[in-house]
């Protein structure tokens, strides 16, 4: 077979992205284009994503983004082998915009339509830049999801830990809102924390002594809210809270990653170095990256982080997951319905709110 070229579309939240990714017959992966347009200006006054506005913003720009992506990739539509789109999980309005656009394109070009699970996109995103052997451990930290999943091989995933309430990105956003730092919260807290004292405030670390790798962040967020109630919000206060909050998060992640590693090793009975992939928007946080990497000195692990542009939601990871599915003839019918909730591990139980 000659080169495989897949167009990937991502519209699950507040980024509209279209990418063309190519796989050569020697197995080499090349991102020909990856256009991402954020909706920060649309949502910043609300301190979070407004689903109806997000869907409208996707629909207004998706055809232009697609044209840019094709132009940058220097390929013609008839050069594409299939069209892949995020079909869940995510905000239903956005998912509908992306999947309808993808289905229409696939139908007009008479090529397969591939419905991609957004979490699979993140799970495989690191393969765009590194060839990592299966199995590996995935720590997914994004605005909507925080979980540990064992990536046994392509299309075979076992979730071993998840959040019982807020996702980590959500906790960052809500804490930033309490401190009037603006939206999105993660980058603002990271920036503010650079000038703060990480030991100034002691915040709780929920579930830290539980013998599992589940997370809970709502108690931590409530603790910040209680602190903010009784204090004058100065620049120094914001920086100290940001630094202390970020340090607490890093300690939780290290503790829980160690637990996940123990479970991974029990499952795989291997003594070789374990590859841990950290993906999702929060994986762009440099402080958390360097904190996690200290584990390489004490445990038999190696960390992999996608480059910054591949951490946040993007079409390239969807196109790559599309290539994997294309090669195995895993196509979808044009009547496939988007799924706002769609676990990567089909046997995983919905845990939010469970105690």
C-alpha positions as MATLAB code, in Angstrom:
seq = 'XXXXXXXXXXXXXXXXXXXXXXXXXXXXXXXXXXXXXXXXXXXXXXXXXXXXXXXXXXXXXXXXXXXXXXXXXXXXXXXXXXXXXXXXXXXXXXXXXXXXXXXXXXXXXXXXXXXXXXXXXXXXXXXXXXXXXXXXXXXXXXXXXXXXXXXXXXXXXXXXXXXXXXXXXXXXXXXXXXXXXXXXXXXXXXXXXXXXXXXXXXXXXXXXXXXXXXXXXXXXXXXXXXXXXXXXXXXXXXXXXXXXXXXXXXXXXXXXXXXXXXXXXXXXXXXXXXXXXXXXXXXXXXXXXXXXXXXXXXXXXXXXXXXXXXXXXXXXXXXXXXXXXXXXXXXXXXXXXXXXXXXXXXXXXXXXXXX';
ca = [
       0.000    0.000    0.000;
       1.177    3.540   -0.713;
       0.990    6.330    1.839;
      -2.075    6.547    4.075;
      -3.399   10.072    4.547;
      -6.173   10.759    7.050;
      -7.962   14.026    7.790;
      -8.694   14.333   11.519;
     -11.352   16.636   12.991;
     -11.559   17.625   16.679;
     -14.515   19.626   18.082;
     -15.221   17.993   21.455;
     -14.862   21.120   23.606;
     -13.514   24.612   22.889;
     -10.867   23.956   20.228;
     -11.709   23.600   16.547;
      -8.934   21.612   14.933;
      -8.336   19.908   11.585;
      -5.172   17.994   10.725;
      -3.773   15.840    7.940;
      -1.469   13.027    9.078;
       0.426   10.700    6.751;
       1.872    7.248    7.291;
       4.500    6.070    4.786;
       4.913    2.450    3.749;
       8.040    2.316    5.972;
       5.817    3.146    8.969;
       7.028    6.733    9.369;
       4.396    9.158   10.696;
       4.322   12.752    9.470;
       1.989   15.570   10.566;
       1.386   17.453    7.297;
      -0.796   20.072    8.992;
      -2.430   20.625   12.367;
      -4.543   23.788   12.525;
      -6.006   24.607   15.946;
      -8.292   27.542   16.732;
      -9.121   28.162   20.366;
     -12.352   29.791   21.571;
     -10.804   31.699   24.499;
     -12.388   34.996   23.429;
     -15.818   33.334   23.213;
     -15.777   31.959   26.766;
     -13.422   34.174   28.810;
     -16.198   36.418   30.200;
     -18.007   33.344   31.561;
     -14.990   31.781   33.299;
     -15.632   28.461   31.564;
     -16.942   26.839   28.391;
     -20.570   27.596   27.437;
     -21.708   24.559   25.360;
     -24.144   26.429   23.074;
     -21.580   29.126   22.255;
     -18.900   26.481   21.679;
     -21.058   24.598   19.154;
     -21.895   27.790   17.286;
     -18.218   28.844   17.176;
     -17.229   25.418   15.766;
     -19.876   25.600   13.033;
     -18.827   29.120   12.011;
     -15.177   28.242   11.425;
     -14.802   24.514   10.695;
     -14.912   24.834    6.884;
     -12.211   27.554    6.943;
     -10.012   25.502    9.306;
     -10.401   22.490    6.999;
      -9.349   24.569    3.977;
      -6.291   25.903    5.868;
      -5.314   22.364    6.906;
      -5.558   21.010    3.347;
      -3.631   23.976    1.931;
      -0.841   23.659    4.516;
      -0.655   19.874    3.983;
      -0.320   20.469    0.236;
      -2.670   17.588   -0.563;
      -5.874   17.407   -2.579;
      -9.116   15.981   -1.184;
      -8.880   12.989   -3.543;
      -5.500   12.141   -1.882;
      -7.272   11.359    1.421;
      -7.951    7.728    2.381;
     -10.528    8.437    5.112;
     -12.047   11.133    7.313;
     -11.774   10.713   11.103;
     -13.598   12.814   13.690;
     -13.965   12.902   17.455;
     -17.378   11.340   18.124;
     -17.171   11.462   21.928;
     -16.788   11.964   24.804;
     -17.367   15.709   24.930;
     -19.986   18.439   24.567;
     -22.758   17.076   22.362;
     -23.224   20.260   20.293;
     -19.550   20.378   19.339;
     -19.422   16.651   18.608;
     -22.422   16.983   16.268;
     -20.747   19.824   14.318;
     -17.521   17.823   13.822;
     -19.110   14.477   12.987;
     -21.648   15.921   10.531;
     -18.864   17.810    8.745;
     -16.752   14.620    8.636;
     -19.600   12.397    7.438;
     -20.541   14.876    4.696;
     -16.927   15.029    3.510;
     -16.520   11.229    3.634;
     -19.765   10.738    1.725;
     -18.844   13.290   -0.970;
     -15.342   11.809   -1.391;
     -16.624    8.204   -1.194;
     -14.038    7.333    1.502;
     -14.609    5.706    4.928;
     -15.812    7.695    7.941;
     -14.034    6.832   11.210;
     -15.543    7.755   14.595;
     -12.707    8.280   17.074;
     -12.914    8.218   20.859;
     -11.331   11.489   22.055;
      -9.588    9.621   24.907;
      -8.036    7.208   22.404;
      -6.664   10.244   20.572;
      -4.912   11.380   23.779;
      -3.800    7.818   24.618;
      -2.061    7.434   21.231;
      -0.924   11.075   20.743;
       2.586   10.309   21.989;
       3.015    7.848   19.062;
       3.055   10.827   16.682;
       6.546   11.669   17.982;
       7.864    8.514   19.708;
       7.485    4.853   18.895;
       6.553    3.392   22.273;
       6.044   -0.339   22.646;
       2.855   -1.693   24.209;
       1.870   -2.079   26.984;
       2.340    1.327   28.624;
       0.671    3.238   31.436;
      -1.351    6.331   30.521;
      -2.008    9.184   32.952;
      -4.643   11.309   31.230;
      -5.038   14.760   32.788;
      -7.370   17.118   30.941;
     -10.278   19.511   31.475;
     -12.837   16.727   31.344;
     -10.922   13.585   32.343;
      -8.375   12.416   34.886;
      -7.600    8.706   34.825;
      -4.986    5.966   34.764;
      -5.390    3.513   31.904;
      -3.240    0.564   30.922;
      -2.779    0.748   27.143;
      -2.342   -3.003   26.513;
      -2.243   -2.522   22.755;
      -4.190   -0.536   20.183;
      -7.956   -0.814   20.866;
      -7.359   -2.699   24.143;
      -7.536   -0.492   27.230;
      -7.983   -1.176   30.949;
      -8.834    1.739   33.238;
      -7.356    1.269   36.716;
      -8.096    4.660   38.304;
     -10.257    7.717   37.710;
     -11.591   10.855   39.405;
     -14.636   10.593   41.644;
     -15.574   14.248   41.096;
     -13.686   17.039   39.290;
     -11.191   16.399   36.524;
      -7.807   17.997   37.189;
      -8.225   20.667   34.503;
     -11.595   21.525   36.028;
      -9.973   21.902   39.486;
      -7.384   24.285   37.991;
     -10.125   26.337   36.276;
     -12.288   26.569   39.410;
      -9.317   27.536   41.611;
      -8.276   30.214   39.101;
     -11.838   31.550   39.148;
     -11.730   31.802   42.973;
      -8.523   33.832   42.666;
      -9.846   36.009   39.794;
      -6.995   34.847   37.568;
      -9.050   34.491   34.385;
      -9.715   31.636   31.980;
      -8.292   29.124   31.157;
      -7.138   28.494   34.714;
      -4.241   26.066   34.224;
      -1.788   28.388   32.416;
      -2.753   31.310   34.712;
      -2.063   29.333   37.896;
       1.220   27.991   36.480;
       2.352   31.533   35.614;
       1.246   33.004   38.960;
       2.866   30.155   40.927;
       6.329   31.123   39.609;
       6.314   34.117   42.005;
       4.681   32.290   44.930;
       5.764   30.304   47.983;
       4.725   26.638   47.500;
       4.987   25.960   51.255;
       2.820   28.884   52.384;
      -0.481   26.962   52.619;
      -1.186   23.328   53.464;
      -4.084   21.960   51.401;
      -5.735   18.544   51.874;
      -4.829   15.610   49.625;
      -8.086   13.605   49.296;
      -7.835    9.795   48.913;
      -4.061    9.946   49.321;
      -3.980    7.075   51.831;
      -6.463    4.898   49.945;
      -4.870    1.825   48.399;
      -6.071    2.673   44.889;
      -5.216    5.135   42.148;
      -8.519    7.055   42.124;
      -8.572   10.834   42.501;
     -10.781   13.395   44.220;
     -10.195   17.124   43.782;
     -13.410   18.734   45.075;
     -12.192   18.839   48.715;
      -8.979   20.539   47.652;
     -10.946   23.126   45.670;
     -13.314   23.693   48.646;
     -10.290   24.250   50.899;
      -9.042   26.982   48.546;
     -12.560   28.513   48.556;
     -12.584   28.617   52.383;
      -9.166   30.275   52.444;
     -10.171   32.884   49.848;
     -13.309   33.805   51.858;
     -11.288   35.170   54.763;
      -8.398   36.830   52.989;
      -7.714   40.019   51.097;
      -6.903   38.919   47.547;
      -3.559   40.600   46.871;
      -1.110   39.715   44.098;
       1.158   37.980   46.651;
      -1.781   35.982   48.066;
      -2.773   34.805   44.569;
       0.799   33.689   43.833;
       1.244   31.878   47.163;
      -2.093   30.047   46.801;
      -1.278   29.118   43.174;
       2.152   27.766   44.152;
       0.778   25.838   47.166;
      -2.117   24.452   45.114;
       0.212   23.347   42.313;
       2.621   21.696   44.773;
      -0.270   19.814   46.411;
      -1.426   18.569   42.992;
       2.097   17.370   42.155;
       2.316   15.426   45.443;
      -1.072   13.786   44.774;
      -0.028   12.841   41.223;
       3.287   11.325   42.355;
       1.619    9.290   45.120;
      -1.152    8.032   42.839;
       1.232    7.319   39.937;
       3.276    5.125   42.278;
       0.107    3.174   43.141;
      -0.825    2.866   39.456;
       2.693    1.622   38.731;
       2.330   -1.130   41.357;
      -0.980   -2.228   39.767;
       0.566   -2.093   36.263;
       3.496   -4.272   37.382;
       1.148   -6.807   39.014;
      -0.858   -7.011   35.767;
       2.171   -7.374   33.484;
       4.614   -9.338   35.681;
       7.468   -7.587   33.903;
      10.587   -6.218   35.531;
      11.655   -4.009   32.602;
      11.343   -0.210   32.647;
       7.702    0.907   32.550;
       6.849    3.632   30.044;
       4.387    6.180   31.451;
       2.666    8.532   29.005;
       1.188   11.728   30.462;
      -1.305   13.289   28.030;
      -4.101   15.871   27.993;
      -4.115   19.660   28.453;
      -2.748   19.631   32.030;
       0.302   17.651   30.791;
       1.503   20.980   29.338;
       2.193   22.232   32.908;
       6.010   22.356   33.174;
       6.046   22.214   36.999;
       3.943   19.038   37.050;
       6.084   17.516   34.288;
       9.332   18.058   36.187;
       7.754   16.874   39.487;
       6.611   13.599   37.921;
       9.992   13.073   36.258;
      11.682   12.937   39.680;
      10.138    9.433   39.881;
      12.608    8.297   37.214;
      15.360    8.485   39.883;
      13.516    6.301   42.415;
      11.385    3.942   40.280;
      12.052    1.883   37.172;
      10.026    4.204   34.909;
      10.435    6.477   31.904;
       8.037    9.351   31.289;
       6.841   10.506   27.863;
       4.958   13.753   27.306;
       3.531   14.791   23.927;
       4.946   18.157   22.780;
       2.918   21.138   24.006;
       0.796   21.532   20.851;
      -0.213   17.850   21.077;
      -1.218   18.020   24.769;
      -4.254   20.215   24.214;
      -7.112   18.994   22.005;
      -5.936   18.734   18.397;
      -6.856   17.119   15.092;
      -3.486   15.357   14.657;
      -4.140   12.880   17.481;
      -7.575   12.129   15.967;
      -6.052   11.633   12.511;
      -3.420    9.275   13.972;
      -6.065    7.208   15.795;
      -7.874    7.220   12.423;
      -4.783    5.747   10.714;
      -4.641    2.925   13.278;
      -8.340    2.199   12.704;
      -8.045    2.497    8.907;
      -5.305   -0.144    8.821;
      -7.587   -2.571   10.666;
     -10.694   -1.696    8.608;
     -12.459   -0.319   11.693;
     -14.847    1.998    9.862;
     -18.190    3.436   10.975;
     -21.514    3.864    9.234;
     -22.760    7.354    8.454;
     -25.587    6.955   10.972;
     -23.113    6.681   13.893;
     -24.386    8.868   16.744;
     -21.918   10.969   18.784;
     -21.554    9.892   22.440;
     -21.163   12.633   25.088;
     -20.057    9.891   27.514;
     -17.848    7.189   26.025;
     -15.292    5.395   28.240;
     -12.148    4.102   26.568;
     -12.357    0.939   28.650;
     -15.752   -0.480   27.655;
     -16.080   -2.247   31.036;
     -15.217    0.837   33.107;
     -17.871    1.949   35.610;
     -18.965    5.618   35.703;
     -17.454    6.735   39.039;
     -18.279   10.400   39.519;
     -20.063   10.924   42.813;
     -19.184    7.423   44.113;
     -17.704    7.198   47.589;
];
